[in-house]
Structure formats: C-alpha cells, structure tokens
Amino acid sequence: MKEKAKESKHRILILGASGFLGNAIYKELCAYFKTFGTYNRPNRTFEKNHHFFQYNIEEDDVYEILDIVRPTIIISALRGDFSKQVIIHQHIAEYVFTKKIKLIFLSSANVFDAYSKYPSYEQDKTLSNSIYGHFKIKIENMLLRLPKRQVAILRLPMVFGSKSPRILEILQYINDKAPIEVFPNLIMNVTTDHKVTQQIHYIINRNKSGVFHLGSNDLVHHDDFIKEIIKSLGNYKAIYKQVYTTNDDRYLAVLPKYNVLPKNLQLQSQDILNELKI
C-alpha cells in the first residue's frame, strides 16, 4: 500500500488513450496514479468514464484538456495526421517547458529506417526514408531541445500482443484466405504491449529521462517470426507472399546500450511467442 500512496502524487494524461497502446498504458497506470486519457471517435465506454476527454487533433485545442487535467506527466501515444501532430507537439512542448512537467513520447524504430546495415542504439543519429519516420524525427528533435530531465523518448519496434492490430490483421488474412506479406530480408527486434506498459511504469516510478530503446534483446527475421507467431496462435494454414525490398539483409532494430532497464523488464522474442500460445 505504501508503494501506491507514493505513486499517486502524479496526474497523468495519456494523449491517444483509446488506441491499442494508449489504452494498454491507461490500464497499467490507472490503479496507481490519477490517470486521464483522450479518445477520438464517439465511444459510449469512454464517454461514461469521467477521466476521458474526447479530443480530435483536426479540430480541438489541446490546451483546454491540459487546463482541466493539470498533468504532471503527459504520455503521447497520438496517431493521426502527421502535420497536425507536429503542431500539437509544439504546443505540448511549450506547456511542458513552462509548467516544468514531464513528457513521455512514443517514437518508432522507423527513425532509423534509412540505415539498413546494422541495428541502432540510443545515441545513433536518426535518418529516415519514410514519411512516418521523418515525422517522428521532427517531433523527437523538437523535444530534445527541452531540458533533458523533462523528456523521455521511447523508440519502439513492431509491437505484438493478443489484441494487437498486427495479430488481428494476421488472423483476418488467414480467415479470408488472403496472402500475408512477409519480408525475408528484414532483420528486426520486437516487443509486446504488456512489456511496454511495464517499462513505462518503471520509467515514471524512477523518474527516468532520455532516449530508451524498448525492443527485445535478440533479433529475428520478419518472415520467420510471423510464421512462428501463426504457429503459436493455433493450427492455421496461412498463405505467404514473400516481399523482397532489397537483395541484402536489412536491419530495422532498436537495441538498448546506454539506457538499459532491469532484467525483469527486458525481453526476448520467444517471450512474445510464449505469451501468444493458446
């Protein structure tokens, strides 16, 4: 009970708390902290929860919610129009700086997708060929100008979990007898929603800041891993479409080197397969 009392001093606002990861974070934190969240589309469940606010990044002003919640920590798990997100994060960064509070930003391994010859570590220079990676870099660079103790940037690889969009999509393809795209030359690392939420909880508790790479400690080939996942899910017959974007192996992996979390918060790709086993 002492731990709970110690933790509850924070007021946490999760932007994008109706999404897959945002909602998993809300469920992890709400028993320990005063936790609030935003949702986009009308939703009866969220409307009844007085800790949730409807927020449309196209139309609404984030300051209104910030003024109501008065958060000590903001977690950004927003999705949606990239250019709107850049503007919103400018406003959030100003608020965080002025109020001397903390921002936890969910970024992506795609900030390194222009580097294909090796895995990436926290202090490596970011460079992306994709629009998604480029937009994440833009926000990261903006946040890195804030005082270091006020920001945690969490770079995530592919996130799996029993209810994750990726798993649901795989099951839908199998059901429709449609081919599942696999990338034989893509070497990556992976994680789960459960592990990410535990890691965020730890980062909050220990007041950690800086750049974190929250992927598995080991690397997997995309095609092998997707096949292993399908095997873990059940006795399914899947059709695969092999996609070769390059003749050589291509890395898209974020490995920790400097901000290493405790052993119990690290994971191997096999842990994900074990979690999904029926």
C-alpha positions as CSV (number, residue, x, y, z in Angstrom):
1,M,0.0,0.0,0.0
2,K,2.9,2.4,0.7
3,E,4.0,2.0,-2.9
4,K,0.6,3.0,-4.2
5,A,0.5,6.1,-1.9
6,K,3.9,7.1,-3.1
7,E,3.0,6.7,-6.7
8,S,-0.4,8.5,-6.7
9,K,1.1,12.0,-6.4
10,H,1.3,12.2,-10.2
11,R,-1.5,13.3,-12.5
12,I,-1.0,11.6,-15.9
13,L,-2.6,12.5,-19.2
14,I,-2.4,9.9,-22.0
15,L,-3.0,11.5,-25.4
16,G,-4.4,8.7,-27.6
17,A,-5.6,6.5,-24.8
18,S,-8.3,4.9,-27.0
19,G,-5.7,3.3,-29.3
20,F,-4.2,-0.1,-28.8
21,L,-1.0,1.0,-26.9
22,G,-2.5,4.1,-25.3
23,N,-5.3,2.0,-23.8
24,A,-2.9,-0.6,-22.5
25,I,-0.9,2.1,-20.8
26,Y,-4.0,3.6,-19.3
27,K,-5.0,0.1,-17.8
28,E,-1.5,-0.4,-16.4
29,L,-1.3,3.0,-14.7
30,C,-4.9,3.9,-13.6
31,A,-4.7,1.8,-10.4
32,Y,-1.6,3.7,-9.2
33,F,-2.0,7.2,-10.4
34,K,-4.7,9.8,-11.2
35,T,-4.8,8.9,-14.9
36,F,-6.7,10.7,-17.6
37,G,-6.9,9.9,-21.3
38,T,-8.2,11.2,-24.7
39,Y,-10.2,9.4,-27.3
40,N,-11.0,10.4,-30.8
41,R,-14.3,8.9,-32.1
42,P,-17.5,8.9,-30.1
43,N,-17.4,5.9,-27.7
44,R,-20.0,5.1,-25.0
45,T,-17.5,3.4,-22.7
46,F,-15.1,6.4,-22.8
47,E,-17.9,8.9,-22.5
48,K,-19.1,7.3,-19.2
49,N,-15.5,7.5,-17.8
50,H,-15.0,11.0,-16.4
51,H,-11.3,10.6,-16.7
52,F,-11.6,10.5,-20.5
53,F,-11.9,13.5,-22.8
54,Q,-13.0,13.5,-26.5
55,Y,-10.2,15.1,-28.5
56,N,-9.9,15.4,-32.3
57,I,-6.5,16.5,-33.4
58,E,-8.0,18.1,-36.5
59,E,-10.4,20.4,-34.6
60,D,-9.8,20.6,-30.9
61,D,-7.4,22.7,-28.8
62,V,-5.2,20.6,-26.6
63,Y,-4.8,23.5,-24.1
64,E,-8.4,23.0,-22.9
65,I,-7.7,19.5,-21.8
66,L,-4.3,20.4,-20.3
67,D,-6.0,23.2,-18.2
68,I,-8.7,20.8,-16.9
69,V,-6.3,17.9,-16.1
70,R,-3.2,19.9,-15.0
71,P,-1.0,16.9,-15.6
72,T,2.4,16.3,-14.0
73,I,3.2,13.8,-16.8
74,I,2.0,13.7,-20.4
75,I,2.3,10.5,-22.4
76,S,1.9,11.0,-26.1
77,A,0.6,7.9,-27.9
78,L,-1.3,10.0,-30.5
79,R,-2.0,8.8,-34.1
80,G,-3.4,10.7,-37.0
81,D,-2.5,13.5,-39.4
82,F,1.3,14.0,-39.3
83,S,1.4,17.7,-39.8
84,K,-1.3,18.3,-37.2
85,Q,0.7,16.1,-34.7
86,V,3.8,18.3,-35.2
87,I,1.8,21.4,-34.3
88,I,0.2,19.7,-31.3
89,H,3.6,18.6,-30.0
90,Q,4.9,22.1,-30.4
91,H,2.1,23.2,-28.1
92,I,2.7,20.4,-25.7
93,A,6.4,21.1,-25.6
94,E,5.7,24.7,-24.7
95,Y,3.3,23.6,-21.9
96,V,5.8,21.1,-20.6
97,F,8.6,23.6,-20.5
98,T,6.5,26.4,-18.9
99,K,4.9,24.1,-16.2
100,K,8.2,22.2,-15.6
101,I,6.5,18.9,-16.0
102,K,7.4,15.7,-18.0
103,L,6.6,14.3,-21.4
104,I,6.9,10.7,-22.4
105,F,6.8,10.4,-26.2
106,L,6.2,7.1,-28.1
107,S,8.5,7.1,-31.1
108,S,9.5,4.3,-33.5
109,A,12.3,2.3,-34.9
110,N,11.5,4.0,-38.2
111,V,13.5,7.0,-37.2
112,F,16.5,4.8,-38.3
113,D,14.9,3.2,-41.4
114,A,17.5,4.8,-43.8
115,Y,20.2,2.8,-42.0
116,S,19.9,-0.8,-43.1
117,K,23.3,-2.3,-42.5
118,Y,23.2,-2.6,-38.7
119,P,20.9,-2.3,-35.6
120,S,20.5,1.2,-34.0
121,Y,21.4,2.3,-30.5
122,E,20.1,5.3,-28.4
123,Q,22.8,7.8,-29.3
124,D,22.9,7.0,-33.0
125,K,22.0,9.7,-35.5
126,T,18.4,9.4,-36.8
127,L,17.8,9.3,-40.5
128,S,14.7,8.1,-42.3
129,N,13.5,7.4,-45.9
130,S,9.8,7.0,-44.8
131,I,7.3,9.8,-44.2
132,Y,6.4,8.2,-40.9
133,G,10.0,8.0,-39.7
134,H,10.7,11.6,-40.9
135,F,7.7,12.9,-38.9
136,K,8.8,11.0,-35.8
137,I,12.3,12.5,-36.1
138,K,10.8,16.0,-36.4
139,I,9.0,15.6,-33.1
140,E,12.0,14.0,-31.4
141,N,14.3,16.8,-32.4
142,M,11.8,19.4,-31.1
143,L,11.5,17.5,-27.7
144,L,15.3,17.1,-27.4
145,R,15.6,20.9,-27.1
146,L,13.7,20.7,-23.8
147,P,15.6,20.2,-20.6
148,K,16.8,16.6,-20.5
149,R,15.0,15.7,-17.2
150,Q,11.7,16.7,-18.7
151,V,11.6,14.3,-21.6
152,A,11.7,10.5,-22.2
153,I,11.7,9.4,-25.8
154,L,10.7,5.7,-26.2
155,R,11.6,4.1,-29.6
156,L,9.5,1.1,-30.2
157,P,10.0,-1.7,-32.8
158,M,7.0,-3.8,-34.0
159,V,4.6,-4.2,-31.1
160,F,2.6,-7.5,-30.8
161,G,0.0,-8.7,-28.3
162,S,-3.0,-11.0,-28.4
163,K,-5.3,-8.0,-29.2
164,S,-2.7,-6.0,-31.2
165,P,-3.7,-4.7,-34.7
166,R,-0.9,-6.8,-36.2
167,I,-2.2,-10.1,-34.7
168,L,-5.8,-9.2,-35.6
169,E,-4.8,-8.4,-39.1
170,I,-2.9,-11.7,-39.5
171,L,-6.0,-13.7,-38.2
172,Q,-8.2,-11.7,-40.7
173,Y,-5.9,-12.6,-43.6
174,I,-6.0,-16.3,-42.6
175,N,-9.8,-16.2,-42.3
176,D,-10.1,-14.5,-45.7
177,K,-7.5,-17.0,-47.2
178,A,-5.5,-13.9,-48.3
179,P,-1.7,-13.8,-48.5
180,I,0.2,-12.4,-45.6
181,E,3.2,-10.3,-46.6
182,V,6.5,-11.4,-45.1
183,F,9.9,-9.7,-45.6
184,P,12.6,-12.4,-45.7
185,N,15.5,-9.9,-45.7
186,L,14.2,-7.8,-42.8
187,I,16.0,-8.3,-39.5
188,M,14.2,-6.6,-36.6
189,N,13.5,-6.8,-32.9
190,V,10.0,-6.9,-31.4
191,T,8.0,-6.2,-28.2
192,T,4.6,-6.6,-26.6
193,D,2.0,-4.1,-25.2
194,H,2.4,-5.7,-21.8
195,K,6.2,-5.2,-21.7
196,V,6.0,-1.6,-23.0
197,T,3.4,-0.7,-20.3
198,Q,5.5,-2.2,-17.5
199,Q,8.6,-0.3,-18.8
200,I,6.7,3.0,-18.9
201,H,5.5,2.4,-15.3
202,Y,9.1,1.8,-14.2
203,I,10.3,5.0,-16.1
204,I,7.6,7.0,-14.3
205,N,8.4,5.5,-10.8
206,R,12.1,6.0,-11.1
207,N,11.7,9.4,-12.8
208,K,13.9,8.3,-15.7
209,S,14.5,10.6,-18.7
210,G,16.4,10.4,-22.0
211,V,16.1,8.1,-25.0
212,F,15.1,4.5,-24.5
213,H,15.1,1.6,-27.0
214,L,12.4,-0.8,-25.8
215,G,12.8,-3.8,-28.2
216,S,13.7,-7.4,-27.5
217,N,17.4,-8.1,-26.8
218,D,17.6,-10.5,-29.7
219,L,17.0,-10.1,-33.4
220,V,14.6,-12.0,-35.7
221,H,13.9,-12.3,-39.4
222,H,10.5,-10.9,-40.2
223,D,9.3,-14.0,-42.2
224,D,10.5,-16.5,-39.6
225,F,8.9,-14.5,-36.7
226,I,5.5,-14.1,-38.4
227,K,5.4,-17.9,-39.2
228,E,6.3,-18.6,-35.5
229,I,3.5,-16.3,-34.4
230,I,1.0,-18.1,-36.6
231,K,2.2,-21.4,-35.2
232,S,1.7,-20.1,-31.6
233,L,-1.8,-18.9,-32.4
234,G,-3.1,-22.3,-33.4
235,N,-3.2,-24.9,-36.2
236,Y,-3.8,-22.4,-39.1
237,K,-3.0,-22.8,-42.7
238,A,-1.6,-19.5,-43.9
239,I,-0.6,-18.2,-47.4
240,Y,2.5,-16.2,-47.5
241,K,3.7,-13.6,-50.0
242,Q,7.4,-13.0,-49.8
243,V,8.4,-9.4,-50.4
244,Y,12.0,-8.6,-51.3
245,T,12.7,-4.9,-50.9
246,T,16.5,-5.5,-51.3
247,N,18.8,-8.3,-52.2
248,D,20.7,-7.9,-48.9
249,D,19.6,-8.3,-45.3
250,R,18.1,-5.0,-44.0
251,Y,18.1,-4.1,-40.3
252,L,15.3,-2.2,-38.5
253,A,16.1,-2.9,-34.9
254,V,16.4,-0.6,-31.8
255,L,18.7,-2.2,-29.3
256,P,19.5,-0.7,-25.8
257,K,23.1,0.1,-24.9
258,Y,23.1,3.2,-22.6
259,N,19.6,3.2,-21.0
260,V,19.3,-0.4,-20.1
261,L,16.3,-1.4,-18.0
262,P,16.4,-4.0,-15.2
263,K,16.5,-7.7,-16.2
264,N,12.8,-8.3,-15.4
265,L,11.8,-5.5,-17.8
266,Q,13.9,-6.9,-20.7
267,L,12.5,-9.5,-23.1
268,Q,13.4,-12.0,-25.8
269,S,11.4,-12.6,-28.9
270,Q,10.5,-16.1,-27.5
271,D,8.6,-14.4,-24.6
272,I,6.2,-12.9,-27.2
273,L,5.5,-16.4,-28.7
274,N,5.0,-17.9,-25.3
275,E,2.5,-15.1,-24.4
276,L,0.5,-15.8,-27.6
277,K,0.4,-19.6,-27.3
278,I,-3.1,-20.9,-27.0
